[in-house]
Amino acid sequence: MNATLDCSTFHLLHYSFLQEFSKDLFILMCFIDAIIFFSATLGNTLILIALKKSQSIHSPSKALLSSLAFSDLGVGIIVAPLHFALTLGVIQEDPLQYYAPYQPTTMAGFIMASVSTLTSPAIALDRYLAFRLRIRYRHLVTLRRIVILLSSLWGTGIFFAVSWTLGRNINRIVGAFSTVLCTTTTLYFYLRTFFGLRRQTAQIQQQSRLRTNRRNIFSIPAYKKTVKNMFLIYCVISICYMPYLLAQMLIFFVGLNSSSFLVISFAYILILLNSMLNPIVYCWRIRDLKRQVLRIL
């Protein structure tokens, strides 16, 4: 009973914060939510179909991208409509309408955001192993192992979402630490890969005069393009997630007030926007996916 009362007080406090601001801000939020719903749902559905039809993308890499697209689809189908309903409660000055979808919105958002955050270092590691292992990569990095990894990532996302209901301050600290850890780990693997490619390119140029007839199984230009594509996806995710991380840190050190809560509300919208931007990046940078999407349309 006390837990329910505390939870209600917690949500009503947030509602009272938002009532201090102009309704125009929340009308804008609803408009963005509607765009995300249509764009993320359509875009990620097309990407998932295109990935299934693609023959040029290696199965483990395809599974990683599919997981990322599926979490983005979840944002479009589940999180954006719930957030729309929640924000509509602020516009209509109806605390019950704000309260009802608050917890489902937050939990679903945590699951999808956690999966996206955790999948980024997995993709970076996949690209690094492809460079380091070369021929052995296809034997060691199998679809079965990637599916097991992705299952654990989704399980971690669900656990993190459930833990939010138990202790918000602890969850905020763990979430911030995990995001920083995933971001730095992803950057580390990409830097290792880029520097390794640079050395490899220099060695090939030096040896090309003596071994012009030797067949090179590992295509440096093609692989470099793939790594750049994945790195760009990582950059888009980081740009969309970083403001929310900074807002969480601001609340932790300064405390929760109306201004800081408004900042984190808009930072949350930016995370949702990422689910709409990722399909655009896929079609822009991955030629086979673009071709498959155009065939579907």
N, C-alpha and C positions, 0 to 999 in steps of 0.2 A: 504493500500500500504506500509506504514511504518512498519507495523507488519510483512508483508511478507518479507520485506528487512531485518529486524532485525533477523527473523527466519533463512533466508538464510545465513546471516553473522555468526550467531551462529553455524550452521552446518559446514560452510566452515572453521571456526576457529578450530573445532574439527578435521576436515579432515587434516588441515595443521599440527596439533599436531602429528597425526598418521604417516604422511609422513616422520617424522624425524627418524623413527625406521626401522629396517630391515624388508624386506618383508617376511622373514621366520617366524616371529612371527604371521603374519596374515594368512599365509598358514596353520600354526598350528591351529589357530582359526577356519578356514574353515573346517579343518579335524575334529575338535571336534564338530562343528555344525552338520556335516554330521552324525557323530556317534549318537549325541543326537536325530537328526531327526528320524533315524531308530529305535534306542533303546527305546526312550521315547514313540514313536507312537505305536510300537508293544507291549511294556511292559504294558503301561497303558490301551490299548485296551483289552488285556488279563485280566488285573485286574478288569476292569469294567464288563466284561462278567462273570468273576468268582464271583464277588460280587453279581451280579444278580442271579446266580445259588445257592449261598451259603444259607444254611438253619440254620446254627448254629450262625450266627451273627445277633444280634438284629437290627431291621429295622432302628431306629434312628442312631445307630453307623454305620450301612451300608451306610446310606445317607451321613454322614460326611466323611467317607472314599471315597465314590464315588465322592463327590465334590472335594476332594483333588486330586484324580486320574484324574478327568476331567480337572482340571486346569493344571495338569502336561501333559495331552494329548494335551491341547492347546499350551503349550510350544513346544512340539514335532512337531505338525502340522503347527503352525502359526509362533511362535517366532523364532525358530531355522532356518527355511528356509529364513526368512526375514533378520536375522542377518548374515546368510551366504552371501546373496546378497549384503548387506551393506559392509561386510568385503572384498568381492571380488572387490568392487569399489576402496578400498584402494590399493589392490594388482595391479589392472590394471591402477591405477593412473587416475581414472575417477571420478571427484567430483560429477557429476550428478548422477551416479549410487550409490554413497555413500549417496547423499542427498535424493533421492526418497524414499527409504525404511526406512529412519532414524526415522521419526515420527511414522509410523505404528508399527515399531519394538518396540520403546520405550513405546507407549501406550498399545500395546498388552502385553508386558512384565510387565508393571505396573499392569495391570488387573490380570494376572495370579499370579504374586508374591504377590499382596495384598490379593487375595483369600487364597493362601497357608498360609500366615502370620496370617490372621484373623481366619482361620479354626483351627489352632493349639490350641489356648486357648479354642475354642469351644469343641474340642475333650477332652482336659484336664478337662473341666468343666463337660462334659458328664460322664467321668470316676469317678469324685469326687461325682457327684449326685448319681451315681449307688451305690457307697459305703455308702453314708449318708442316702439315702432314702430306700434302700433295696427293699422290696416288693412294696412300693409306686412308685418306679422308673418307672416301665412300665406303670403306670397309668398317671403319670405327664409328663414324657418325651416321648411324642408321635411323630410319624412320621410327622404329620401335623405341629406341632410346630417347629420341626427341619427344615422342608422345608421352613417355613416362615423365620427362622433364616438364613438359607443359601441364600435365595433370597436377604435378606438385606445385607449379606456379599458380594455377587456378585455386588449388586447395589453400595455399598461403594467402591469396587474395580474399577468399571467403573467411578464413580465420581472422585476418586483420580487420575485416568489416564487422565481424561479430564482437571482436575485442573492443571496438569503439563504444559499444553499449555498456561495457564494464568499467572503463576508466578513460575519460577523454584526454586528460593531461598526459597520462602514460602513452596513450595511443598517438597523441600529437608528437611526442618526443620520438617514439619508435618510428613513426611515419616519416618525420623529417630526417632522421638518421638513415633510414632505409633508402630514401630518395637520393640523398647525398652519396651514399655508398654505391647505389646502382649507377648514378651519373658518372662518378669518378671511375668505377670499374669499366663501364662502357667506353669512356674516353681513353682509358689505359690500353684496352685491347685494340682500339682503332689506331692509336698512335704507334703501338708496336707493329701493327700490320702495315701502316703507311711507311714507317722507317725501314721495315723489312723489304717492302716493295722497292723502295728507293735504292737500297743496297743491291738487290737482285737485278734491277734494271741496269745499274752501273756495271755489274759483273758480266751481264749478257752483252753489253756494248763492247766491253774489253775482249770478250772471247769470240765475238761474232766474226772477226777477221780470220780466226784460225779454224772455226767450226761452222762454216756457213752452210754445210750440208746436213748438219745434225738436226734432227726433228725435235722440237721442244713441245712436250706434251702439255705443260702448264703454260697457258696463254696469259702473259703478264698484262697486256692492254685490256683484255676482256675482264680479267679478274679485278684490275684496278677500277674499272668502270663500275663493277658490281659493288665494290667496297665504298666508292664515293656515293652511290645511290643509297646504300644502307646508312651511311654516315649522315646524309642529308635528312633521312627519316628521323634519325636520332636527334638531330639539331632541332627539327620542327617540334618533336615531342618535348625536348628540354625547354625550348622557348615558351611553350604553352604551360608547362608545369612549374617552371621556376617562380613566377609571381605568386602562386599559391603557397609554395614552400616559404618564400620570404614573408608572406602575410601571416602564416602560422607562427613563424619565429617572432614576428612583431607582436602578435597576441601573447605569446609565451613570456616575452620580456616586459611589454608595456601593460598588458591586461586587455580584457575584452570591453570595448565600449562601442557606441554607435558608429563612429568613424571607422574603426578597425574592422568591425563586422561588415560594413558596406564594402570595404576594400577586399576582404576575403570572399564576399559574395560575387563580386565581379571577376576576381581571380579564378573562382570556381567555373564561371561561364567560359573563361579562356580555356580551361581544361576540356570542357565539353566541345568547344570549337575545334580542338585537335582531332576529334573523331571525324569531323567534316573535311579537314585539311589533308589528312593522311591519304585518302583515295586519290586526291588531286596529285599529290607527290608521286604516288605509285604510277599513275598513268603518264605523268610527265617524264619520269626517270627510267621506268622499266618498260622497254619497247614492246616486249611480248604481251605484257598485261594490257598496254594501251591498244594493241592490235586485237586482242581478244574482246575487250570491252566494246570497241567499235563494231566488231562482228555481231555482238549481242544486240547492240542498239540498231 
